[in-house]
Amino acid sequence: MENEKLALNANPVVAYLQKEPRDFTKEDIIKFIRDNEIRMVNFMYPGGDGKLKTLNFVISDQDYLRTILTCGERVDGSSLFSFIEASSSDLYVMPRFSTAFVDPFSDIPTLCLLCSFFDKDGNPLASSPEQTLRRAAEAFRQATGMEYEAMGELEYYVIQATENVYPAVDQRGYHESAPYAKTNDFRATCMYYIAQTGGQIKYGHSEVGNFEQNGLTYEQNEIEFLPVPVCDAADQLLVAKWVIRNLAWRKGLNVTFAPKITTGKAGSGLHVHMRITKDGQNQMLGSDGTLSDTARRAIAGMMEMAPSITAFGNKNPTSYFRLVPHQEAPTNVCWGDRNRSVLVRVPLGWTAQADMCRSANPLETPVAFDTTQKQTVEMRSPDGSADIHQLLAGLCVACRHGFEMENALEVAARNYVDVNIHDAANADKLATLAQLPDSCVASADCLERQRAVYEEQGVFSATMIDGIIRQLRAFDDRTLRADIADDQEKIARLVETFFHCG
């Protein structure tokens, strides 16, 4: 009998093999390639710039196919990562069968596989972002006995020429429908392709930002994912950005994940939702339906480590033009319920125990549905400049750190706010809160001070931390935000420099 859970799966490889991706074997991949007349295989892997790289293979015979799937291939690590010397640069890339998807853009039938890096001795490359994330997830599991899951909110702008476009209200694009939103069809196609590559999508919609500038229309969109094991979340976000950029190019559009495009307009974030599970059950709510101590400990860890998390999630100077007071992007280290002025938000969580489905649809019979699985907490500081693996690893470490803090619940209580922290009446509370760094250089300083936590249990290598600090300090932007705050021409040049970040 057909597996009902897989019946509607959008990934053609899953639909054909009728297997969960985690169960794919080499023989499954060979069978799919043979039966579906696949003519090329692409190995894909992130470089040090966070973008996916591609190595193409033409399939000439089954022996060669089996060879590359078994042995992987050799690549030049020094051209991919700044920390690898040219004198000892050879690395192996080994495909992970669970990541297989059909390239939705290739005219030649092509199967893509994400890869892991291995060193000359055949060991996983310790300093690769992917292995850092795997170590972070394992360290969390060992320390807590629970699993760390994540999902991202991928925000981006679509840019096109302003020609006979339907008028829309500036900065009022949230969840807008056509014709006021002009790129809904583009977003829907992106979502369809991302789902075909294995992405588990929650929903998509237009976002707040929409404006016209220099004869171009800028329209902000968001695609949000479902919570999955944290390593899978990183893979899905990487591939999703690749899909969005490829589809835009083919349709004559431009897209950017840049954190800030111009002053006074909404910037783009990469908010990360997370939940902690045990035996498949969400641990973010207590038995009384309120936020659990498990969730509060994780939040406390993020409160403690928030300044240095920017080193992974806010990687260029324009990031700090988004993280400014009195906008939805946070600047203060605090958390709260349903509050978009805070750093960590606890979203509305279906805890009312009301049967809203029957209320809206009187013909439905009453049903008891477990909504506890839906509760997450959201980190709101990261943006599209993030190194996705580093960011998720950093958040995983921070949450684990919360379980290791003796005063975690006290820290959580001290940093809780239930008001708009920027209201004048809350000035006394605001004065007690730590602040996020305001530049790449300041972020590097925070990472230097807190690096020991990330290096515990060998999660982040010292080499990687050194490299991140060096890259951030090289921007030399400690006073940049203040220096060019009123110079639109300099801001525009800065934005152009980092337009295609991440």
Wavefront OBJ file of the C-alpha trace (Angstrom):
o trace
v 0.000 0.000 0.000
v 1.240 3.503 -0.787
v 2.644 5.312 2.219
v 0.003 7.996 2.858
v 2.511 10.317 4.499
v 4.495 10.432 1.258
v 1.539 10.562 -1.135
v 1.613 14.363 -1.476
v 5.368 14.845 -1.201
v 6.551 17.403 -3.754
v 10.075 16.001 -4.137
v 10.033 13.699 -7.207
v 12.751 11.490 -5.678
v 10.678 10.868 -2.537
v 7.508 10.328 -4.563
v 9.220 7.811 -6.850
v 11.108 5.844 -4.207
v 8.275 6.064 -1.656
v 10.838 6.511 1.092
v 11.641 9.222 3.586
v 14.854 10.997 2.484
v 16.703 9.812 5.609
v 16.209 6.238 4.341
v 17.722 6.785 0.885
v 20.600 4.435 -0.010
v 23.150 4.469 -2.810
v 21.162 1.815 -4.636
v 18.045 3.995 -4.381
v 19.882 6.883 -6.008
v 21.202 4.669 -8.794
v 17.719 3.215 -9.380
v 16.168 6.697 -9.588
v 18.858 7.895 -12.016
v 18.480 4.834 -14.226
v 14.672 4.650 -14.215
v 14.157 8.380 -14.758
v 16.801 8.814 -17.469
v 18.868 11.275 -15.425
v 21.834 12.357 -17.545
v 23.846 14.503 -15.110
v 24.635 14.609 -11.391
v 25.528 17.802 -9.511
v 27.461 17.803 -6.240
v 26.586 20.979 -4.287
v 28.200 22.382 -1.123
v 28.556 25.759 0.626
v 31.812 27.689 0.455
v 33.167 30.142 2.956
v 30.919 32.872 1.506
v 27.806 30.855 2.436
v 26.732 30.323 -1.186
v 26.216 26.938 -2.815
v 28.949 25.727 -5.178
v 28.400 23.143 -7.926
v 30.463 20.322 -9.437
v 28.899 18.731 -12.570
v 29.172 15.098 -13.668
v 27.848 13.673 -16.911
v 26.643 10.114 -16.459
v 28.307 7.976 -19.113
v 28.039 4.539 -17.484
v 26.867 2.905 -14.267
v 30.370 2.046 -13.059
v 31.399 5.702 -13.093
v 28.146 6.694 -11.371
v 28.793 4.150 -8.637
v 32.366 5.432 -8.293
v 31.422 9.059 -7.672
v 28.617 8.105 -5.296
v 30.999 5.870 -3.321
v 34.221 7.873 -3.394
v 33.053 11.443 -3.845
v 35.468 13.803 -5.583
v 38.439 16.047 -4.857
v 38.126 19.873 -4.677
v 40.413 22.822 -3.962
v 39.667 23.825 -0.382
v 41.800 26.969 -0.508
v 39.478 28.405 -3.174
v 36.464 27.667 -0.979
v 37.651 28.607 2.519
v 40.035 31.366 3.609
v 41.393 29.253 6.482
v 42.774 26.539 4.169
v 46.303 27.045 2.837
v 47.060 26.468 -0.858
v 49.965 24.199 0.121
v 47.571 21.643 1.647
v 44.298 22.522 0.008
v 42.849 19.246 -1.287
v 39.506 18.233 0.243
v 37.004 15.519 -0.570
v 33.304 16.214 -1.151
v 31.053 13.251 -0.371
v 27.358 13.283 -1.395
v 24.657 12.769 1.235
v 21.980 10.619 -0.404
v 19.212 11.999 1.841
v 19.512 15.393 0.127
v 18.789 14.248 -3.437
v 16.533 16.409 -5.604
v 15.952 16.965 -9.311
v 17.343 20.276 -10.577
v 14.188 22.281 -11.423
v 16.099 24.587 -13.787
v 18.219 22.284 -15.928
v 17.124 21.406 -19.478
v 19.224 18.263 -19.122
v 17.664 15.851 -16.562
v 19.932 16.411 -13.549
v 20.011 15.065 -10.006
v 21.538 17.279 -7.290
v 23.092 16.044 -4.044
v 24.380 18.154 -1.171
v 27.830 17.146 0.032
v 29.947 17.017 3.182
v 33.658 17.940 3.280
v 36.338 15.446 4.344
v 40.045 16.001 4.969
v 43.045 14.131 3.524
v 42.667 11.359 6.102
v 39.037 10.745 5.234
v 37.720 12.429 8.392
v 34.919 15.026 8.382
v 36.531 18.452 7.948
v 36.529 19.826 11.485
v 36.400 23.483 10.437
v 33.609 23.159 7.883
v 30.382 25.015 8.786
v 28.324 21.856 8.284
v 30.391 19.814 10.757
v 30.265 22.670 13.244
v 26.475 22.518 13.144
v 26.463 18.728 13.493
v 28.713 18.976 16.562
v 26.462 21.665 18.037
v 23.373 19.478 17.596
v 25.119 16.460 19.125
v 26.448 18.475 22.079
v 22.907 19.758 22.711
v 21.560 16.203 22.581
v 24.227 14.910 24.976
v 23.708 17.746 27.464
v 19.906 17.773 27.510
v 18.685 14.410 26.235
v 16.554 16.371 23.766
v 16.621 17.355 20.104
v 17.060 20.883 18.756
v 14.872 21.834 15.798
v 14.747 25.053 13.802
v 13.085 26.819 10.920
v 13.817 30.077 9.145
v 11.799 33.034 7.891
v 13.498 33.948 4.625
v 12.837 37.606 3.764
v 13.940 39.137 0.459
v 13.167 41.983 -1.924
v 12.175 41.471 -5.560
v 13.219 44.354 -7.806
v 11.804 45.173 -11.237
v 11.343 48.164 -13.513
v 8.490 50.477 -12.584
v 6.260 50.180 -15.636
v 2.480 50.342 -15.424
v 2.491 48.789 -11.970
v -0.662 48.840 -9.890
v -0.333 51.491 -7.155
v 0.413 50.310 -3.612
v 0.822 52.141 -0.313
v 4.450 52.646 0.724
v 5.509 50.306 3.567
v 2.051 48.703 3.732
v 2.660 45.493 1.818
v 2.081 42.986 4.635
v 0.095 39.971 3.335
v -1.122 42.050 0.390
v -2.947 40.354 -2.488
v -2.660 41.005 -6.199
v -2.812 43.410 -7.902
v -1.355 45.525 -5.083
v 1.365 42.899 -4.624
v 3.098 42.405 -7.961
v 5.355 39.405 -7.276
v 2.994 36.925 -5.614
v 3.142 34.620 -8.643
v 6.948 34.686 -8.562
v 6.934 33.794 -4.858
v 4.447 30.953 -5.433
v 6.684 29.473 -8.141
v 9.696 29.775 -5.821
v 7.774 27.896 -3.123
v 6.789 25.170 -5.596
v 10.395 24.662 -6.688
v 11.734 24.777 -3.120
v 9.232 22.080 -2.144
v 10.456 19.965 -5.078
v 14.004 20.212 -3.692
v 12.852 18.903 -0.306
v 12.103 22.163 1.512
v 9.382 21.851 4.155
v 7.481 25.119 3.723
v 4.978 26.530 6.203
v 3.726 29.412 4.060
v 4.665 32.439 1.982
v 3.381 36.008 1.791
v 4.216 39.559 0.815
v 5.924 41.575 3.554
v 5.770 45.160 4.791
v 8.384 46.645 2.461
v 7.303 48.083 -0.870
v 8.607 51.275 -2.410
v 9.834 52.885 -5.624
v 13.343 54.246 -6.108
v 15.236 55.346 -9.217
v 12.685 53.914 -11.618
v 12.566 50.541 -9.857
v 9.882 48.905 -7.735
v 11.068 47.066 -4.611
v 8.685 44.522 -3.105
v 9.441 42.493 0.004
v 8.433 38.840 0.361
v 8.809 36.115 2.944
v 8.895 32.315 2.772
v 8.691 30.584 6.136
v 9.629 26.970 6.782
v 8.415 24.259 9.138
v 10.527 23.126 12.107
v 12.842 20.232 11.250
v 16.081 18.856 12.764
v 18.529 21.735 12.780
v 20.944 20.273 10.200
v 18.066 19.783 7.763
v 16.937 23.371 8.407
v 20.343 24.663 7.259
v 20.219 22.573 4.063
v 16.728 23.807 3.238
v 17.593 27.491 3.681
v 20.735 27.178 1.552
v 18.863 25.525 -1.302
v 15.934 27.949 -1.007
v 18.186 30.971 -1.537
v 19.721 29.198 -4.551
v 16.242 28.548 -5.982
v 15.012 32.117 -5.476
v 18.069 33.639 -7.132
v 17.975 31.222 -10.070
v 14.291 31.741 -10.747
v 14.614 35.539 -10.510
v 17.450 35.545 -13.028
v 15.453 33.432 -15.459
v 12.445 35.755 -15.163
v 14.446 38.945 -15.631
v 14.020 40.032 -12.007
v 16.580 40.894 -9.354
v 16.412 39.734 -5.749
v 18.360 40.605 -2.641
v 18.520 39.176 0.871
v 20.470 42.245 2.005
v 19.577 43.395 5.523
v 19.036 47.012 4.495
v 18.441 48.693 1.142
v 17.706 52.281 2.081
v 16.919 54.308 5.185
v 13.318 54.589 6.294
v 12.251 51.354 4.588
v 11.834 47.901 6.082
v 14.990 45.797 6.185
v 15.063 42.047 5.609
v 15.724 39.644 8.439
v 16.320 35.926 8.718
v 14.301 35.240 11.844
v 14.904 31.776 13.263
v 12.208 29.869 15.116
v 13.247 26.937 17.279
v 11.728 24.242 19.390
v 13.102 21.486 21.620
v 11.645 17.986 21.380
v 11.927 14.713 23.252
v 10.636 11.444 21.792
v 8.941 13.503 19.089
v 7.042 15.712 21.541
v 7.484 19.468 21.762
v 8.880 20.553 25.146
v 8.224 24.290 24.793
v 4.969 24.253 26.788
v 4.295 23.009 30.304
v 1.336 20.867 31.307
v -0.647 24.038 32.109
v -0.205 25.407 28.589
v 2.246 28.146 29.585
v 5.847 28.441 28.440
v 7.884 25.643 30.021
v 11.044 25.939 32.107
v 12.778 24.088 29.251
v 11.914 26.960 26.903
v 12.867 29.576 29.509
v 16.295 28.003 30.015
v 16.914 28.045 26.270
v 15.820 31.692 26.144
v 18.148 32.537 29.045
v 21.049 31.079 27.086
v 20.165 33.254 24.112
v 19.897 36.307 26.360
v 23.399 35.609 27.670
v 24.971 34.937 24.265
v 22.957 37.377 22.127
v 25.738 39.949 21.590
v 28.084 37.365 20.050
v 25.379 35.596 18.025
v 25.499 38.641 15.768
v 28.973 37.467 14.661
v 27.243 34.543 12.903
v 23.949 36.175 11.914
v 24.898 39.761 11.010
v 28.005 39.515 8.857
v 28.453 42.851 7.065
v 28.187 46.573 7.897
v 24.683 46.996 6.439
v 23.403 44.559 9.077
v 23.867 47.268 11.667
v 21.870 49.806 9.643
v 18.930 47.430 10.167
v 19.542 46.888 13.905
v 18.562 50.392 14.985
v 16.139 51.561 17.710
v 12.405 52.153 17.177
v 11.987 49.693 14.305
v 10.855 46.051 14.310
v 14.484 44.873 14.223
v 15.731 44.495 17.816
v 18.549 46.346 19.563
v 17.899 45.398 23.202
v 18.574 41.996 24.758
v 15.135 41.019 26.043
v 12.248 38.679 25.275
v 8.482 38.688 25.488
v 5.187 37.214 24.343
v 3.826 38.266 20.943
v 6.066 41.337 21.113
v 7.947 42.484 17.999
v 10.089 45.035 19.831
v 12.053 42.265 21.585
v 15.026 40.144 20.558
v 13.390 36.773 21.278
v 9.650 36.592 20.688
v 7.268 33.902 21.904
v 4.656 33.781 19.131
v 0.970 33.172 19.669
v 0.761 29.453 20.377
v -2.764 27.992 20.054
v -3.030 27.519 23.850
v -6.622 28.726 24.251
v -8.073 25.186 23.847
v -10.828 26.584 21.635
v -12.141 24.631 18.657
v -11.841 27.511 16.203
v -12.282 25.191 13.213
v -15.784 24.210 14.334
v -16.607 27.799 15.246
v -15.759 28.917 11.713
v -17.314 25.791 10.140
v -20.445 24.774 12.072
v -20.902 21.557 10.073
v -17.646 20.130 11.499
v -17.797 17.769 14.465
v -15.764 18.708 17.556
v -12.174 17.535 17.370
v -9.312 17.419 19.857
v -6.161 18.456 17.985
v -2.728 18.560 19.653
v -1.586 22.125 19.012
v 1.353 21.972 21.449
v 3.607 20.914 18.568
v 3.220 24.378 17.053
v 4.830 26.390 19.872
v 8.235 27.878 19.042
v 10.393 30.805 20.145
v 11.860 33.206 17.595
v 15.277 34.911 17.453
v 14.818 38.161 15.520
v 18.305 39.660 15.134
v 19.791 37.590 12.233
v 19.545 38.664 8.610
v 20.329 37.436 5.089
v 24.061 38.072 5.479
v 24.248 35.158 7.943
v 26.361 32.087 7.443
v 23.424 29.744 7.942
v 25.388 26.837 9.433
v 27.339 29.091 11.794
v 24.170 30.904 12.853
v 22.180 27.768 13.635
v 25.192 26.243 15.404
v 25.585 29.424 17.472
v 21.910 29.410 18.458
v 22.108 25.714 19.329
v 25.146 26.367 21.562
v 23.400 29.336 23.200
v 20.312 27.268 24.014
v 22.475 24.458 25.420
v 24.316 27.063 27.502
v 20.990 27.987 29.073
v 20.693 24.465 30.496
v 24.192 24.783 31.940
v 23.499 28.126 33.678
v 22.569 27.718 37.347
v 20.647 30.992 37.279
v 18.960 30.457 33.912
v 15.387 30.986 35.135
v 16.445 34.132 36.982
v 18.120 35.478 33.834
v 14.984 34.703 31.836
v 12.764 36.507 34.361
v 15.068 39.544 34.521
v 15.067 40.024 30.733
v 11.327 39.533 30.184
v 9.288 42.506 28.951
v 5.551 42.655 28.299
v 5.463 46.152 26.803
v 6.913 48.083 23.883
v 10.354 48.660 25.294
v 10.801 51.865 23.276
v 7.861 53.672 24.927
v 9.072 56.583 27.046
v 7.261 55.151 30.066
v 9.570 52.130 29.980
v 12.851 54.053 30.066
v 13.852 52.624 33.457
v 13.451 49.041 32.242
v 15.281 49.837 29.004
v 18.259 51.136 30.970
v 18.723 47.726 32.619
v 18.947 45.784 29.346
v 22.105 44.842 27.487
v 22.416 46.136 23.924
v 23.316 44.354 20.708
v 26.560 45.524 19.057
v 26.266 48.361 16.540
v 28.990 47.318 14.066
v 30.898 44.324 12.741
v 33.907 45.370 14.830
v 31.813 45.526 18.006
v 30.326 42.127 17.126
v 33.847 40.698 16.803
v 34.681 42.081 20.249
v 31.617 40.327 21.697
v 32.612 37.038 20.067
v 36.138 37.356 21.434
v 34.743 37.774 24.964
v 32.312 34.860 24.702
v 34.235 32.503 22.420
v 34.948 29.963 25.152
v 31.270 28.980 25.281
v 31.215 28.241 21.537
v 34.478 26.312 21.707
v 33.281 24.056 24.559
v 33.121 20.383 23.573
v 34.922 21.292 20.354
v 31.770 22.622 18.665
v 33.364 25.684 17.062
v 37.035 25.260 16.234
v 39.422 27.976 17.384
v 40.426 28.350 13.733
v 36.859 29.152 12.720
v 36.342 31.642 15.575
v 39.641 33.354 14.731
v 38.601 33.591 11.083
v 35.192 35.095 11.892
v 36.741 37.694 14.205
v 39.331 38.584 11.583
v 36.695 38.987 8.846
v 34.448 41.172 10.992
v 37.274 43.438 12.166
v 38.465 43.908 8.594
v 35.337 45.991 7.895
v 36.700 48.672 10.267
v 33.156 50.014 10.758
v 33.074 50.869 14.461
v 31.725 54.400 13.804
v 30.434 53.891 10.254
v 26.736 54.046 11.112
v 27.119 57.436 12.760
v 29.633 58.686 10.193
v 27.367 58.289 7.145
v 23.908 58.395 8.762
v 22.870 61.485 6.771
v 24.783 60.775 3.567
v 22.391 58.919 1.262
v 25.006 58.606 -1.488
v 27.485 56.805 0.787
v 24.742 54.590 2.187
v 23.711 53.662 -1.370
v 27.291 52.697 -2.252
v 27.517 50.589 0.903
v 24.272 48.805 0.084
v 25.465 48.128 -3.467
v 28.686 46.567 -2.116
v 26.756 43.994 -0.045
v 23.648 43.705 -2.226
v 24.133 39.982 -2.905
v 25.348 38.916 0.528
v 24.801 35.484 2.006
l 1 2 3 4 5 6 7 8 9 10 11 12 13 14 15 16 17 18 19 20 21 22 23 24 25 26 27 28 29 30 31 32 33 34 35 36 37 38 39 40 41 42 43 44 45 46 47 48 49 50 51 52 53 54 55 56 57 58 59 60 61 62 63 64 65 66 67 68 69 70 71 72 73 74 75 76 77 78 79 80 81 82 83 84 85 86 87 88 89 90 91 92 93 94 95 96 97 98 99 100 101 102 103 104 105 106 107 108 109 110 111 112 113 114 115 116 117 118 119 120 121 122 123 124 125 126 127 128 129 130 131 132 133 134 135 136 137 138 139 140 141 142 143 144 145 146 147 148 149 150 151 152 153 154 155 156 157 158 159 160 161 162 163 164 165 166 167 168 169 170 171 172 173 174 175 176 177 178 179 180 181 182 183 184 185 186 187 188 189 190 191 192 193 194 195 196 197 198 199 200 201 202 203 204 205 206 207 208 209 210 211 212 213 214 215 216 217 218 219 220 221 222 223 224 225 226 227 228 229 230 231 232 233 234 235 236 237 238 239 240 241 242 243 244 245 246 247 248 249 250 251 252 253 254 255 256 257 258 259 260 261 262 263 264 265 266 267 268 269 270 271 272 273 274 275 276 277 278 279 280 281 282 283 284 285 286 287 288 289 290 291 292 293 294 295 296 297 298 299 300 301 302 303 304 305 306 307 308 309 310 311 312 313 314 315 316 317 318 319 320 321 322 323 324 325 326 327 328 329 330 331 332 333 334 335 336 337 338 339 340 341 342 343 344 345 346 347 348 349 350 351 352 353 354 355 356 357 358 359 360 361 362 363 364 365 366 367 368 369 370 371 372 373 374 375 376 377 378 379 380 381 382 383 384 385 386 387 388 389 390 391 392 393 394 395 396 397 398 399 400 401 402 403 404 405 406 407 408 409 410 411 412 413 414 415 416 417 418 419 420 421 422 423 424 425 426 427 428 429 430 431 432 433 434 435 436 437 438 439 440 441 442 443 444 445 446 447 448 449 450 451 452 453 454 455 456 457 458 459 460 461 462 463 464 465 466 467 468 469 470 471 472 473 474 475 476 477 478 479 480 481 482 483 484 485 486 487 488 489 490 491 492 493 494 495 496 497 498 499 500 501 502
